């Protein structure tokens, strides 16, 4: 436990920076995920009208 506390004190700033950066990335991508969920219902009609088949 003593080693963990020492390492946490040494790297606390970098761990918090990475955590905040990842949180910002996840929250900024949330609208994209919602758009993908909404577009999932229109995929069969989109493929039928396209030039794939």
Secondary structure, 3 states (H helix, E strand, C coil): CHHHHHHHHHHHHHHHHHHHHHHHHHHHHHHHHHHHHHHHHHHHHHHHHCCCC
